[in-house]
Amino acid sequence: MRYEDWPLRLQTLLDQVRHQEFTWGRLDCCQFAGLVVEALMGSNPIGHLQGRYTTAIGSLRVLRREFGTTSISDAITQVMGEPVPVPMAGRGDLALVDLDGTQCVGTVDLSGERVAAIGLYGLEYVTLSAATAAWKV
């Protein structure tokens, strides 16, 4: 269950990472998704993976070892449950978007219309309608 003040917690997280650079295993899209879940619900379901890889190849190895897949979507589904139709995604939910030709998971921001995801130099925003999958938090 989400904290009562989850919108404030989500906005605080977005403000904290707004200008932080993408770093494999520390602040990449999967680690960001874990931080979102922690901010809204109090527990990071993938926190134990932080720092266990430092490259894209390393992240794929960890995905395969932990989830039996190299698909971000499949791994998120194992952690968060079955995806929901993108139009059903609301503020704070997770969504899969394309950032510069790469699939990335982000969170629906407080406007409910955009997905905030970690880009190379901080948060980037994509319209929610461009998401290819979504999961309830």
Secondary structure by P-SEA (a helix, b strand, c coil): ccccaaaaaaaaaaaaacccccccccccaaaaaaaaaaaacccccccccccccccaaaaaaaaaaacccccaaaaaaaacccccccccccccbbbbbbcccbbbbbcccccccbbbbbccccccccccccccccccc
